[in-house]
C-alpha cells in the first residue's frame, strides 16, 4: 500500500495539541497514537462491512460449519442409487478374482471439518460375514463406530426386473453380491465430526462369522485400511447425482487375510464416500509411518493506510509436517510416536510500502522494506508455530513518526489486520478491498 501522509498527520495533530496543554514532558505518546490508529482502522472496517459478530473467526481454516449435531445425522434414512458410469468403472477398475492391490496403498485418513456420507455401492464374491467400522481419533481417544453390516439395506435390479430386490435375500456366502446387476441402490450414512477435525481416522471390516473353519479369516479378524486390506481410490468418476462442489472417493475392501486363499481383488464390498465439500483426506502409510501436513496462508494489512482492505501487504504461507510412526495390532491403531516435526514459512507477496518485521512462532525475521506488488517464493525454516493458536505477528514502522505498531492475529469479533485462509486462496489485486462475500467464499474454499 501507498503511504498516507495526510492520515498520519491527522493522527499526530490531536496528540501534539494535547501535549502542549499537558506540558513538555509528554509531547507525544506513541502508545496512544497506536491505539488511535487501530481504533480508526476498526471504525472504518465496521463502517464498510458492518458490525462483527462476537464469535466470528478470522481463521477460515478453522471455520466449522454450524450443524445441529456433531455426530451421526440419522444414518440409513436416504436411498442412493449408483449411476451407471460408476458401476462400469468399478468393473474395469476392480475386476473379480484379480490381485488389485497395486492400485492403492495402505492409508489412514484425516477428519474433515464438514459432514460426509458413506454408502455401499457394490458387493462382490464374499463368503464371510462382517461389519464395516469407522474409527475417529488415535489410541488415546479413539471412537469406534459401526457404520454398516454386510448386505444391510442394499438392493439391486437385474435385466428385466421392475422392482428392487434385497441382496440379503440372494442366499448366503458368495451368492450375496451385486455382480451382473443393472442397478444398485443402498441407504446412505451421513456423519459430521467437525469437533474433531484434523484428527486421524481409519476403517476396518470386523469378521463376525467365519466359513470353512476359518480358512479365509478367523472370526474377530479386523481387515483394516491401515494394513493394506482396503484401497482409497480418488480417481473415480464423479457421479452425475452428486454436486460438483463435493469431493468423491471410492473405498474397496478385501475380507480375507489368508494369503494362499485370498484373491486380493479388493471388491468384496465397495463404498462411495462424498463430502460436503471435502471428503476425509487419505494419508498414505509408508512402511510404518505417516506424514501429517498442515498449511495456512496469512494475509496481512500493514496499516500504511486505514481505508483499504486488500489484505495483500504481506502474504506468507506457513506449513508444518509431522512424521508419526504407527503401531497397530489386528488392524487397530494401538500407539503413535512422533518421529520428526519441521516447519517452514514461504513469503509469497508484498503489496505495501512501509517497513515491517515478521514474527512466526519462535522465528523473528529481519526487518524488511515494504515493496509494492512483488511476488516471492522465499522459504525460511521456523520453529514454534502453533497452527491452532495462530501465533503470528507483525511489527510495522509508522509512515510519519516512525512508531512501531504491533499487529497480532485478531481474536474472534475484532476487526482483523491478519486473516488465515487455505493456501489455495489467492490474494487480492492492489487497492482492491475484499467484498462482504469474499471472506465467506474463502471459508468455503478452506474447508
LOLUMFI-912217 format. One line per 5 residues: their letters; for each residue x, y, z of C-alpha. Coordinates in nm, 2 decimals. Example, Ala and Ser with C-alpha at 12.3 -4.5 7.8 and 13.67 -1.06 7.14 Angstrom:
% LOLUMFI-912217
as = 1.23:-0.45:0.78; 1.37:-0.11:0.71;
% end
This chain:
% LOLUMFI-912217
xxxxx = 0.00:0.00:0.00; 0.10:0.36:-0.05; 0.18:0.59:0.24; -0.10:0.81:0.36; 0.09:1.10:0.50;
xxxxx = -0.22:1.31:0.54; -0.38:1.04:0.75; -0.08:1.01:0.97; -0.06:1.39:1.01; -0.42:1.40:1.12;
xxxxx = -0.35:1.13:1.38; -0.04:1.31:1.51; -0.21:1.65:1.54; -0.45:1.59:1.82; -0.18:1.44:2.04;
xxxxx = 0.05:1.74:1.96; -0.22:1.99:2.07; -0.30:1.78:2.38; 0.06:1.76:2.47; 0.11:2.13:2.45;
xxxxx = -0.16:2.18:2.71; -0.03:1.89:2.93; 0.33:2.00:2.95; 0.66:1.95:2.77; 0.73:1.62:2.95;
xxxxx = 0.46:1.44:2.74; 0.49:1.59:2.40; 0.40:1.27:2.22; 0.26:0.94:2.34; 0.33:0.66:2.09;
xxxxx = 0.11:0.41:2.27; -0.19:0.64:2.24; -0.11:0.70:1.88; -0.10:0.33:1.82; -0.44:0.29:1.99;
xxxxx = -0.59:0.57:1.79; -0.47:0.43:1.46; -0.61:0.09:1.53; -0.94:0.24:1.65; -0.96:0.43:1.33;
xxxxx = -0.89:0.12:1.13; -1.16:-0.07:1.33; -1.42:0.20:1.28; -1.36:0.22:0.91; -1.37:-0.16:0.88;
xxxxx = -1.70:-0.18:1.06; -1.84:0.11:0.85; -1.75:-0.08:0.54; -1.85:-0.43:0.64; -2.10:-0.39:0.92;
xxxxx = -2.08:-0.50:1.29; -1.87:-0.81:1.36; -2.04:-1.10:1.54; -1.87:-1.17:1.88; -1.79:-1.53:1.78;
xxxxx = -1.68:-1.45:1.42; -1.34:-1.62:1.35; -1.08:-1.47:1.11; -0.93:-1.81:1.06; -1.11:-1.96:0.76;
xxxxx = -0.93:-2.29:0.80; -1.10:-2.34:1.14; -1.44:-2.22:1.03; -1.65:-2.53:1.12; -2.00:-2.54:0.96;
xxxxx = -2.27:-2.50:1.22; -2.48:-2.82:1.20; -2.74:-2.92:1.46; -2.53:-3.22:1.56; -2.17:-3.30:1.56;
xxxxx = -2.24:-3.68:1.54; -2.43:-3.91:1.31; -2.71:-3.75:1.12; -2.99:-4.01:1.11; -2.80:-4.28:0.93;
xxxxx = -2.96:-4.51:0.68; -3.27:-4.29:0.60; -3.20:-4.19:0.24; -3.16:-4.41:-0.06; -2.87:-4.35:-0.30;
xxxxx = -2.88:-4.51:-0.65; -2.54:-4.58:-0.81; -2.51:-4.43:-1.15; -2.41:-4.65:-1.45; -2.08:-4.48:-1.50;
xxxxx = -1.97:-4.57:-1.15; -2.08:-4.93:-1.20; -1.89:-4.96:-1.53; -1.58:-4.80:-1.38; -1.58:-5.04:-1.09;
xxxxx = -1.60:-5.35:-1.31; -1.29:-5.22:-1.50; -1.10:-5.09:-1.20; -1.15:-5.38:-0.96; -1.22:-5.69:-1.17;
xxxxx = -1.33:-6.01:-0.98; -1.06:-6.25:-0.86; -0.77:-6.03:-0.98; -0.50:-5.90:-0.75; -0.58:-5.53:-0.74;
xxxxx = -0.36:-5.43:-0.45; -0.12:-5.23:-0.67; -0.40:-4.98:-0.75; -0.37:-4.83:-0.40; -0.17:-4.81:-0.08;
xxxxx = -0.23:-4.86:0.30; -0.39:-4.54:0.43; -0.53:-4.35:0.73; -0.75:-4.05:0.68; -0.79:-3.70:0.83;
xxxxx = -1.13:-3.60:0.97; -1.27:-3.31:0.76; -1.44:-3.00:0.90; -1.77:-3.08:0.72; -2.02:-3.36:0.70;
xxxxx = -1.95:-3.66:0.48; -2.16:-3.95:0.35; -2.07:-4.32:0.32; -2.28:-4.55:0.11; -2.22:-4.92:-0.01;
xxxxx = -2.24:-4.94:-0.38; -2.11:-5.29:-0.47; -2.08:-5.63:-0.31; -1.86:-5.89:-0.47; -1.80:-6.26:-0.41;
xxxxx = -1.76:-6.26:-0.03; -1.84:-6.57:0.18; -1.76:-6.42:0.52; -1.99:-6.21:0.74; -1.86:-5.87:0.86;
xxxxx = -1.93:-5.52:0.99; -1.78:-5.20:0.85; -1.63:-4.99:1.12; -1.50:-4.63:1.13; -1.26:-4.52:1.40;
xxxxx = -1.22:-4.15:1.48; -0.91:-4.05:1.67; -0.58:-4.22:1.77; -0.52:-4.46:2.05; -0.57:-4.20:2.33;
xxxxx = -0.93:-4.10:2.24; -1.05:-4.35:1.97; -1.42:-4.36:1.90; -1.52:-4.68:1.72; -1.84:-4.66:1.52;
xxxxx = -2.02:-4.95:1.35; -2.14:-4.80:1.02; -2.29:-5.09:0.83; -2.33:-5.47:0.83; -2.30:-5.70:0.52;
xxxxx = -2.60:-5.68:0.28; -2.78:-5.43:0.51; -3.02:-5.21:0.31; -2.85:-5.27:-0.03; -3.08:-5.36:-0.32;
xxxxx = -3.04:-5.44:-0.69; -3.21:-5.49:-1.02; -3.11:-5.73:-1.29; -3.21:-5.71:-1.66; -3.59:-5.73:-1.68;
xxxxx = -3.66:-5.65:-1.32; -3.92:-5.39:-1.24; -3.89:-5.39:-0.87; -3.59:-5.35:-0.63; -3.47:-5.67:-0.46;
xxxxx = -3.27:-5.72:-0.14; -2.92:-5.85:-0.18; -2.96:-6.03:0.15; -3.23:-6.25:0.00; -3.00:-6.40:-0.26;
xxxxx = -2.88:-6.66:-0.01; -2.56:-6.70:0.19; -2.19:-6.67:0.13; -2.07:-6.57:-0.22; -2.43:-6.56:-0.36;
xxxxx = -2.49:-6.23:-0.18; -2.34:-6.00:-0.44; -2.43:-5.73:-0.70; -2.23:-5.88:-0.98; -2.41:-5.85:-1.32;
xxxxx = -2.68:-5.62:-1.19; -2.80:-5.33:-1.40; -2.89:-5.11:-1.10; -2.78:-5.09:-0.73; -2.91:-4.87:-0.45;
xxxxx = -2.84:-4.85:-0.08; -2.91:-4.64:0.23; -2.67:-4.35:0.30; -2.49:-4.29:0.63; -2.40:-3.93:0.69;
xxxxx = -2.17:-3.81:0.96; -2.03:-3.48:1.09; -1.73:-3.48:1.32; -1.63:-3.11:1.29; -1.55:-3.10:1.66;
xxxxx = -1.27:-3.35:1.58; -1.15:-3.20:1.25; -0.79:-3.28:1.17; -0.77:-3.59:1.38; -0.67:-3.94:1.24;
xxxxx = -0.94:-4.18:1.13; -0.94:-4.52:0.96; -1.18:-4.80:0.85; -1.19:-5.18:0.91; -1.41:-5.48:0.84;
xxxxx = -1.47:-5.68:1.15; -1.52:-6.05:1.06; -1.83:-6.17:1.26; -1.87:-6.51:1.11; -1.61:-6.74:0.95;
xxxxx = -1.66:-7.02:0.69; -1.47:-7.35:0.63; -1.32:-7.34:0.98; -1.17:-7.00:0.93; -0.99:-7.09:0.61;
xxxxx = -1.02:-6.73:0.48; -1.03:-6.53:0.80; -1.09:-6.60:1.16; -1.39:-6.45:1.35; -1.27:-6.13:1.52;
xxxxx = -1.02:-6.05:1.24; -1.02:-5.68:1.15; -0.94:-5.61:0.79; -0.81:-5.25:0.81; -0.72:-4.96:0.58;
xxxxx = -0.40:-4.94:0.79; -0.29:-5.29:0.68; -0.34:-5.29:0.30; -0.69:-5.46:0.32; -0.86:-5.15:0.16;
xxxxx = -0.79:-4.92:-0.13; -0.86:-4.54:-0.14; -0.94:-4.46:-0.50; -0.97:-4.09:-0.56; -0.95:-4.12:-0.94;
xxxxx = -1.31:-4.24:-0.97; -1.56:-4.06:-1.20; -1.78:-3.80:-1.05; -2.14:-3.94:-1.02; -2.40:-3.73:-1.20;
xxxxx = -2.61:-3.72:-0.89; -2.35:-3.56:-0.66; -2.30:-3.19:-0.66; -1.99:-3.06:-0.84; -1.88:-2.88:-0.52;
xxxxx = -1.85:-3.22:-0.34; -1.54:-3.44:-0.34; -1.58:-3.81:-0.40; -1.37:-4.12:-0.32; -1.42:-4.50:-0.35;
xxxxx = -1.30:-4.74:-0.09; -1.25:-5.11:-0.20; -1.23:-5.37:0.08; -1.09:-5.73:0.10; -1.25:-5.96:0.36;
xxxxx = -0.99:-6.24:0.36; -0.64:-6.24:0.51; -0.51:-6.59:0.44; -0.26:-6.52:0.16; -0.28:-6.86:-0.01;
xxxxx = -0.66:-6.85:-0.02; -0.73:-6.48:-0.09; -0.75:-6.32:-0.44; -0.70:-5.96:-0.31; -0.94:-5.82:-0.56;
xxxxx = -1.04:-5.55:-0.31; -1.41:-5.56:-0.41; -1.58:-5.78:-0.15; -1.75:-5.46:-0.06; -1.71:-5.12:-0.21;
xxxxx = -1.81:-4.79:-0.06; -1.86:-4.45:-0.21; -1.77:-4.15:0.01; -1.86:-3.80:-0.08; -1.80:-3.48:0.13;
xxxxx = -1.98:-3.15:0.15; -1.75:-3.02:0.02; -1.45:-3.23:0.14; -1.40:-3.60:0.19; -1.18:-3.74:0.47;
xxxxx = -0.84:-3.69:0.32; -0.64:-4.01:0.27; -0.29:-4.02:0.43; -0.06:-4.27:0.27; 0.12:-4.51:0.51;
xxxxx = 0.48:-4.57:0.40; 0.63:-4.85:0.60; 0.52:-4.78:0.95; 0.49:-4.40:0.91; 0.25:-4.13:0.80;
xxxxx = 0.32:-3.77:0.73; 0.06:-3.51:0.86; 0.07:-3.18:0.69; -0.10:-2.86:0.79; -0.07:-2.53:0.60;
xxxxx = -0.21:-2.18:0.63; -0.19:-1.87:0.42; -0.17:-1.55:0.63; -0.29:-1.23:0.46; -0.19:-0.91:0.63;
xxxxx = -0.28:-0.54:0.63; 0.02:-0.33:0.73; -0.17:-0.01:0.85; 0.01:0.20:0.59; -0.35:0.32:0.53;
xxxxx = -0.67:0.25:0.72; -0.91:0.28:0.43; -0.82:-0.01:0.20; -0.87:-0.37:0.29; -0.70:-0.57:0.02;
xxxxx = -0.50:-0.78:0.27; -0.21:-0.83:0.04; 0.05:-0.60:0.21; 0.22:-0.92:0.34; 0.12:-1.27:0.22;
xxxxx = 0.30:-1.56:0.38; 0.24:-1.94:0.38; 0.32:-2.15:0.68; 0.35:-2.53:0.67; 0.41:-2.79:0.93;
xxxxx = 0.50:-3.15:0.86; 0.49:-3.41:1.14; 0.61:-3.77:1.07; 0.45:-4.03:1.30; 0.52:-4.39:1.35;
xxxxx = 0.21:-4.61:1.38; 0.19:-4.93:1.57; -0.12:-5.14:1.51; -0.24:-5.48:1.61; -0.52:-5.67:1.43;
xxxxx = -0.60:-5.37:1.21; -0.64:-5.13:1.51; -0.41:-4.84:1.60; -0.25:-4.91:1.94; 0.01:-4.63:1.95;
xxxxx = 0.16:-4.33:1.76; 0.50:-4.18:1.81; 0.62:-3.85:1.67; 0.94:-3.91:1.47; 1.01:-3.56:1.35;
xxxxx = 0.85:-3.22:1.30; 0.95:-2.95:1.05; 0.81:-2.61:0.99; 0.87:-2.35:0.72; 0.74:-2.01:0.61;
xxxxx = 0.72:-1.90:0.25; 0.69:-1.53:0.17; 0.46:-1.50:-0.13; 0.37:-1.14:-0.19; 0.43:-0.78:-0.07;
xxxxx = 0.18:-0.52:-0.16; 0.27:-0.25:0.09; 0.54:0.02:0.12; 0.62:0.06:0.49; 0.90:-0.14:0.67;
xxxxx = 0.79:-0.44:0.87; 0.93:-0.72:1.09; 0.75:-1.05:1.08; 0.74:-1.30:1.37; 0.60:-1.65:1.34;
xxxxx = 0.64:-1.88:1.64; 0.99:-1.85:1.77; 1.12:-1.71:1.44; 1.18:-1.33:1.43; 1.26:-1.22:1.08;
xxxxx = 1.49:-0.93:0.99; 1.32:-0.61:0.92; 1.22:-0.59:0.55; 1.14:-0.29:0.34; 0.79:-0.27:0.21;
xxxxx = 0.76:-0.32:-0.17; 0.46:-0.26:-0.39; 0.32:-0.56:-0.59; 0.62:-0.80:-0.55; 0.57:-1.18:-0.56;
xxxxx = 0.82:-1.41:-0.39; 0.89:-1.78:-0.32; 1.14:-1.72:-0.04; 1.15:-2.01:0.22; 1.26:-1.99:0.58;
xxxxx = 1.29:-2.26:0.84; 1.09:-2.17:1.15; 1.00:-2.33:1.49; 0.73:-2.28:1.75; 0.44:-2.21:1.52;
xxxxx = 0.11:-2.33:1.66; -0.14:-2.37:1.38; -0.43:-2.38:1.63; -0.33:-2.06:1.81; -0.20:-1.86:1.51;
xxxxx = 0.10:-1.72:1.69; 0.20:-1.48:1.42; 0.25:-1.11:1.45; 0.39:-0.82:1.25; 0.57:-0.50:1.38;
xxxxx = 0.53:-0.22:1.12; 0.71:0.11:1.13; 0.48:0.41:1.11; 0.49:0.62:0.79; 0.51:0.96:0.97;
xxxxx = 0.67:0.93:1.32; 0.84:0.60:1.27; 0.65:0.45:1.56; 0.63:0.07:1.58; 0.28:-0.08:1.56;
xxxxx = 0.24:-0.44:1.67; -0.02:-0.63:1.47; -0.13:-0.97:1.61; -0.38:-1.23:1.49; -0.72:-1.10:1.59;
xxxxx = -0.95:-1.25:1.85; -1.30:-1.35:1.74; -1.52:-1.04:1.69; -1.23:-0.80:1.64; -1.16:-0.60:1.32;
xxxxx = -0.88:-0.81:1.15; -0.54:-0.69:1.03; -0.44:-1.06:0.97; -0.66:-1.34:0.84; -0.58:-1.70:0.77;
xxxxx = -0.70:-1.90:0.47; -0.62:-2.21:0.28; -0.30:-2.17:0.06; -0.52:-2.22:-0.25; -0.70:-1.89:-0.18;
xxxxx = -0.54:-1.62:-0.39; -0.47:-1.27:-0.27; -0.64:-0.95:-0.39; -0.52:-0.71:-0.65; -0.36:-0.39:-0.53;
xxxxx = -0.61:-0.14:-0.37; -0.90:-0.38:-0.43; -1.07:-0.43:-0.10; -1.23:-0.76:-0.01; -1.61:-0.77:-0.05;
xxxxx = -1.85:-0.87:0.22; -1.89:-1.21:0.04; -1.52:-1.27:-0.01; -1.44:-1.40:0.34; -1.73:-1.64:0.34;
xxxxx = -1.61:-1.77:0.00; -1.26:-1.81:0.14; -1.41:-2.01:0.42; -1.58:-2.24:0.17; -1.25:-2.29:-0.02;
xx = -1.07:-2.36:0.31; -1.30:-2.64:0.43;
% end
